[in-house]
Structure formats: C-alpha cells, structure tokens
C-alpha cells in the first residue's frame, strides 16, 4: 500500500489485492528475516521490510514479482526474483 498517491488509489489497490490470497508470516519467516537483516543490513543495505517479504518467498519457494530486483537479489536466489515488466 506504500506509494499510493491518494485515497482513491489506495481503494483501487485494495480492490486489486482482494483478488489474491494473503499469505501470512509465521515464526520461521520472522526468524529468517531477522537473520538476513543481521547479515546484510550494514554490508548490503538490506531493509527489514524486504526481508519480511522475501521470507515468505524463500519458505514457499515462490518468486516475488518486483521492480526492486537489486535489493531482493541480495537475499534471495535469482530464480525467486522476477521483474514483471
């Protein structure tokens, strides 16, 4: 939801997201994310939100579709990071 310019854009984003299944973090995801954060925050500039997003992809072995491939490639294998356009 970050990046919406206004309430209308937020409403449209929520409508789009409703068509997808929500996958929630589990304890193991949080532990994995923290390990990545501790290992790569200072050396590679990895942020905690990217670590949380990547943790689910790592656990389920499913790709993340993102324009931010440079950050995700720091913590995920290349086959799990896809630039959609």
C-alpha positions as CSV (number, residue, x, y, z in Angstrom):
1,X,0.0,0.0,0.0
2,X,3.0,2.2,0.2
3,X,3.3,4.6,-2.7
4,X,-0.4,5.3,-3.3
5,X,-0.9,9.0,-4.1
6,X,-4.3,9.3,-2.5
7,X,-7.3,7.6,-1.0
8,X,-8.8,6.7,-4.4
9,X,-5.5,5.0,-5.5
10,X,-5.5,3.2,-2.1
11,X,-9.0,2.0,-2.7
12,X,-8.1,0.7,-6.1
13,X,-5.1,-1.1,-4.8
14,X,-7.1,-2.8,-2.1
15,X,-9.6,-3.9,-4.7
16,X,-6.8,-5.4,-6.8
17,X,-5.2,-7.1,-3.7
18,X,-8.6,-8.7,-2.8
19,X,-8.2,-11.0,-5.8
20,X,-5.0,-12.5,-4.3
21,X,-4.6,-14.9,-1.4
22,X,-3.0,-13.5,1.6
23,X,0.0,-15.4,2.9
24,X,0.9,-14.5,6.5
25,X,4.3,-14.6,8.1
26,X,5.0,-17.4,10.5
27,X,7.6,-17.5,13.3
28,X,10.1,-19.2,11.0
29,X,9.7,-16.4,8.4
30,X,10.4,-13.8,11.1
31,X,13.5,-15.7,12.2
32,X,14.7,-16.0,8.7
33,X,14.1,-12.3,8.0
34,X,16.0,-11.3,11.2
35,X,19.0,-13.5,10.2
36,X,19.1,-11.8,6.7
37,X,18.8,-8.4,8.3
38,X,21.6,-9.0,10.7
39,X,23.8,-10.5,8.0
40,X,23.1,-7.9,5.2
41,X,21.8,-4.7,6.6
42,X,25.1,-2.9,7.0
43,X,27.1,-4.7,4.3
44,X,24.4,-4.6,1.6
45,X,21.8,-2.1,2.8
46,X,19.0,-4.6,3.1
47,X,15.9,-3.4,4.9
48,X,13.7,-5.3,7.3
49,X,10.5,-4.9,5.1
50,X,12.3,-6.5,2.2
51,X,13.5,-9.3,4.5
52,X,9.9,-10.0,5.7
53,X,8.6,-10.0,2.1
54,X,11.4,-12.3,0.9
55,X,11.0,-14.7,3.9
56,X,7.6,-16.0,2.6
57,X,9.0,-16.4,-0.9
58,X,12.0,-18.3,0.5
59,X,9.9,-20.6,2.7
60,X,7.4,-21.4,-0.1
61,X,9.9,-21.4,-2.9
62,X,7.8,-19.0,-4.9
63,X,9.0,-15.9,-6.8
64,X,8.5,-12.3,-5.8
65,X,7.5,-10.1,-8.8
66,X,9.1,-6.7,-8.1
67,X,10.7,-3.7,-9.8
68,X,13.1,-3.7,-6.9
69,X,15.2,-6.7,-8.1
70,X,18.5,-5.2,-6.9
71,X,17.6,-5.5,-3.2
72,X,15.8,-8.8,-3.3
73,X,18.7,-10.4,-5.2
74,X,20.9,-9.6,-2.2
75,X,18.9,-12.1,-0.1
76,X,17.0,-14.5,-2.5
77,X,18.3,-16.8,-5.2
78,X,17.9,-15.4,-8.7
79,X,15.1,-17.9,-9.6
80,X,12.9,-16.3,-6.9
81,X,13.2,-12.7,-8.1
82,X,11.3,-11.7,-11.2
83,X,11.0,-8.2,-12.8
84,X,7.4,-8.3,-14.2
85,X,7.9,-5.6,-16.9
